Amino acid sequence: MKNSSWKYPFPTFADKMFDGNKDGKLDAFETAFRDAHLDEMS
């Protein structure tokens, strides 16, 4: 899934969970929440 993250530029399994508007790509806010989730997981 397309995203604007410099930290995690690759697609992950959690992407669909954070795509709130279901447009197939993560906007800045969705990417920030996804990155925070990935940081918390590691």
C-alpha positions as CSV (number, residue, x, y, z in Angstrom):
1,M,0.0,0.0,0.0
2,K,1.3,3.4,-0.9
3,N,2.4,5.6,2.0
4,S,4.6,8.7,2.7
5,S,6.7,7.2,5.5
6,W,10.5,7.7,5.4
7,K,10.9,5.2,8.3
8,Y,8.7,2.4,6.9
9,P,8.4,3.0,3.1
10,F,7.5,-0.7,2.4
11,P,4.0,-2.2,2.7
12,T,3.2,-4.1,5.9
13,F,0.4,-6.4,7.0
14,A,-1.0,-3.6,9.2
15,D,-1.6,-1.2,6.4
16,K,-5.3,-2.2,5.8
17,M,-6.0,-1.6,9.4
18,F,-5.0,2.0,9.2
19,D,-6.6,2.9,5.8
20,G,-9.6,4.7,7.3
21,N,-11.1,6.0,4.1
22,K,-10.4,2.7,2.2
23,D,-8.8,4.5,-0.8
24,G,-5.9,2.0,-1.1
25,K,-3.2,4.4,0.1
26,L,-2.2,5.9,3.4
27,D,-2.4,9.7,3.9
28,A,-0.1,11.5,6.3
29,F,-2.2,10.9,9.4
30,E,-2.9,7.3,8.6
31,T,0.9,6.8,8.0
32,A,1.7,8.5,11.3
33,F,-0.6,6.2,13.2
34,R,0.7,3.1,11.3
35,D,4.3,4.1,12.1
36,A,3.5,4.7,15.7
37,H,1.9,1.2,15.9
38,L,5.0,-0.4,14.2
39,D,7.3,1.5,16.7
40,E,5.3,0.2,19.6
41,M,5.4,-3.3,18.3
42,S,9.2,-3.3,18.1
